């Protein structure tokens, strides 16, 4: 495909290629350069296995490190206990200063200072992570190998394993460590909503802790996160209509959107400020886009007048100024864009009239640079990415049927539905490396929606 | 016939009286008693009336039975016709892939529904639009809506009041046939028609 060639020559973004290979530590991608990513080694210790496992997996799934696995227990012990003349290995003394983040400990502990930095350097590690317990406190010490010192020590009191908040707390710890190492926010503390058997579920981004979040037996579709990460919306069939619901994630309390219940309302989407919900409404005239103020439950506003065409699947730009959507005005559904007030409607993702297949399910990336969607290619669906600035599209997947992409908050991972393994399930692809992993190994999951970064649940609700 | 039998009965009764007078007994009633003759005549008349009543009763019952049967037969016919009309009304209309226009080979089915709606002014229906699994899940809600609207528009353009037709879309959420081939898909791309009200005794157009 020409678009693939274009993108390859364009730059280092979105250059990975899709293959059917399943992740087992294997990376795929024509432009992948193994030496580019910093090496990360996790020091084995007794205890805190679940914490260490979750953190290691989050760092691995960030696709920002080469995870270095040490061969066996004995050599590890050797590596961690062998005394080293720290300081003499590196002349850059200034880099030995521990990080100064909020979670920083009181400096390198005596035991930590004995890390055999030259050995880890020889193994290709740029960072070593040591997670230990000090009473109730979990201490995660990130060593900077080249600087031969502690980059940061994060002290945190985790809920006990098995506590409903335990895994998210560990995910947040992993994100702090990634931030300390690379200065970039991670996606450990995120979840994905999806639909299975007509019900809405959530699952941690590492594929664990699946939980039912919808509360009725009526058919549900199209879950969508609010930007605060504490609310979501979805559509539910009821008495032949499509009802939109707004639900509090923590309490499970749900409220119908005030104007719903009179028509088929579907594909809800929140504005970034959380004030506005855009959605589609099917009437005798076709399907059109509306917005409503979700906070004050007022001010229903019609954005498109389709004249018997369909306009649906809205997605806000992260600055809230624009809405990308699907319109059938060219005959088949294609991706359009307009100002958030409905003016200036125009084609967004280019297509060849009479050649290009239907394009659907757009989602604007959190960094604003891309819109992912799926397009009918020779009778099957493939995920595409539109570059917002250049308005060029690139085909991302090519194996099996791939649909309904949703962005991770880092704007480099996408979750999507694929039947590449023989049945439809949820997958995650890293656009930078091309690495693909299953999110959920269960048939029938669809319509995924990746959360924003999840902070702790609000302590009180007004 | 009747007169002959009367003479016979009379003769026999006389002979009986005569024989009873034989032997050592003195004849008590040598001549026919006028009263007994009248009694015999009364009995005769009664028996005739009874026979007549029985015949009348049977005739009446037969007539009633026939009437009941006729009524039952016509009710059955009525319900048979109502059932037939209902089946015709519920016949699905199918669509081409990613299309919502009424195919020419499906217009006959809609014409029949027009006639049924015209013959039954109280009838109200609901059209449900459905899609196959190949399209996009969410887009199929819009497509299903369009398919339901297409059938409604056809009926309205043929004189049916729009207020008698509700529409809804189920997208691809309620497949009629499970399966992942064209045979299943073509059956799943459909409009379904159901009675909302006024469908108890549907008249044949």
Interface residues (C-beta under 8 A of the other chain):
Chain A: X198 X219 X221 X222 X237 X240 X241 X242 X264 X266 X267 X280 X282 X283 X284 X286 X287 X310 X312 X313 X326 X328 X332 X333 X358 X360 X361 X374 X379 X381 X403 X404 X446 X447
Chain B: X98 X126 X128 X134 X135 X136 X137 X138 X139 X141 X142 X143 X145 X146 X149 X152 X166 X167 X168 X169 X170 X171 X173
